[in-house]
């Protein structure tokens, strides 16, 4: 088991935002966590990354409890997040942002990985010397994902990668997510676009008001009447 949450509770802004959830991610899987805005999805990812403390329960990554682990240590161990809102360094160039993703590494393959990222994101290669803050929303999202990949993650957490993007760009982002998974990166995807998320995922979890209310194979959740009505906008 690459990631295992047991009875996880997390407080955010004085509110119990995550209320004792269980969630597992096996190596090689693409797992999605869907739910309405404010359900506790992003709070869950922040807790996994150590940005928020667990009020109760446990988080185990690669067989070890992460309690007390410094935030900067988790990327060294292969746990990396592309955050909601992209979180790029607006004043740095595209290439400088990508290089920042490799800050935990000291091997000789960084330059080679940079070229691989440009192969995955040709648009970024065209704009490698451009200041990141001047990129379009879709380009900034590609940069955030590319920067995370520069850390050579074992587990990538993607927080709302399609937020604020035009439909054409949403389709492109999910093509990229699928390709990253095919390359062997394990992914935990948090996403409000439930249909897109379930179409690319192996398994899914549905979160409501801080609790996991449904879990199963992605195809089964796509066919579930409750999911179709609540998250896919279909009358059942």
N, C-alpha and C positions, 0 to 999 in steps of 0.2 A: 504494500500500500504506500503510494507516494505521499498522499495527504489524507489525514484523518481528523475530523472534528467530532468530538464527543461531548454532548451536553453544553455546547458553547453558549455562553451568555456574554453580551457586550453592552456597556452603557455608552451613550453618545448624547452630549448636551444635557445630562441629568435624566435621561430617559433610558429605560431598558430597551434598546433597539433590536437586540438579538436575544431570543428567549429560549435558550437551551436546545440548539439544533445539532443534529448528527448529519455528517456529509463525508463521503469518501471519494477520492480520485485515485484511480490506479494508473500506473505508468503506461503511457501511450494513448490514454483516453482524451477525448474532447468532451468536457462536461459543461453544461450550461446551467446557470442559476437565473431564473426568470421571476418576474413579479412587478407589481406596480411601483411607481415612484414612492419612496419612503418605506418600502417593505423591509429594509435592512440589508439589502444586497451589498451595497458598497461598504457599509460598516463591517460586514463579514470579511470582505477582502482586506480592509485596513487592519483588522485584527490578525488575519493570517500573516500579513507583512510585518506585524509588530508595531504598526503606527498607532494602534489603540490596544490597551490592555484587556485581557479577558477578565470579566468579573467572576466567572465560574466556568468549569469545564476545562477541556484540554484541546490543544492543537499539536498534532504530531506531523512532522515533515521528514520524509526519508528515514522513518523509524525513530526519530528523536523528538522529545517534547521541546517546543520552541520557547516555553516560558523562560523569561530572563535573558533570552538571546538578543544581543545588540542588533538594532535595525540594520546596520550596515553589513552585518555578518551573513544575513540570509541570502543576499545576491551572490556572495562568494560561494554559497552552498547550492546555488542554482535556482533559487526562488526569486522571481522578478515580476514586477507589475508595470503594466502600461496604464496609468491612472485615468480616471474620468477627467475630462477637460484637458487631456493630452499632457499637460505639465511640461511642455518643452521649455528650453532656455531661449527666450524670444530674441535676446541680443546677440546670441551666437549664430554662426552659420550652420547650415544643414550638416556639413561634415563635422564640425566641432560638436554638435549635438550627438551625432552617431558615435563619435570618439568617446564622449562622456559615458556612453553605455558600457564601455569596456574598462571602466576605471578600476574594477576589481581584478583585472587580468594582468599577468606579466609574461604571457607566452609570446611566441613569435608569429602567431597566426592572425593577429589583429588586422593587419593590412589586407590579408586575404579575405577575412570575414567582411571587411568594409566593402570590398568589391562584390561579394556575394549579396550584400544588402542592396547594392545598386542594381544587381541583376534582378532581384525581387521587386525593387521599386525604381524602375527606370526614370520616373518623374523626379525622384530625389537626385539622381545622378545629374540630370539636366540643371538642377538648382543647387548643386553641392556648395557653391560659394555664396549663395543667397542667404540673407539674414532670416532666421526661422520665423520671426514674428511677422514677416511679410508674406508667408505662404497662405494658401487657401486652407479652409477647414479640413478638407479631405487630405491635402498634402501634409498638414500638421499631424493628422491621425496616422498617416503612413510613417511619418518621422518618429512618432512616439513608439509605434510597434517596432520599427527598425532599430531604434535605440535600445529597446528591451532585448531584442535578439542579439545585439552585440555582446551581451553578457553571457551568451551561450546557455540559456536557461534550460533546466530540466523540467521546471514547471513555470509556465507563464500565466499570470493573472491578467485578464483583459477586462477593464471596467468601462462598460458602455461605449464600445468603439464606434458605433454608428450614430451616436448622439449628435444632432444638429446637422447631419449631412443630407444632401439631396439624394433621392432614390437611386440615381445612377451610381453615385459614389458609395452608397450603402451596399449595393450589389458587389462592387469592386472590393470593398473591405472584407466582406464575408468570403469572397473567393480567396483572398490573401490568408484569412484565418484558416480556411480549409487546407490550403497549400502548406502552411506552417505545420499543421497537424500531420500532414502526409510526410513531412520531413522528419518526424519523430519527436517533436516537442509536445509534451503534455500540456493541455490548456484547460483552465477553469475560466469560463466566459460568463460575465455578468452582463445582462442585456435586457432592455425593455422591449425590443423588437422580438417578441416571442417566436413568431413564425420563422424568421430567419435563423434565430439561435437554435431552435429545435431541428431545423432542416440540416444544419451542419454537425450537430452534436451526436455523440453515441448515447449518452444518458442525460437526463435533466432533473432538476429540482425546482419546485414551485414554492416561492416564499411569499407569505402574507403576514403583515403586521408582526414581523420578527420571528415567525415560526415557519418551518417546512410543513406544507400541507399536502403535497403530492411529490412522488419521486418515482422514476422508472425509466424504461427505454424511451429515447426521444420519439420514435415512431408511435409508441403507445400514447405518449402525452399529446402528440399532435392530433390523435384521434379521440382523445378524452373529451366528452361533452362539456365538462366544467372548464377545461382549458380553452376549448374553442369559443365558448361564450364569453369568458372573462378576459381572455388575452388575445384572441385572434379576431375578435369583432364579428363572430358569426352567431346568428340566431339558431338556437338548437331546440 
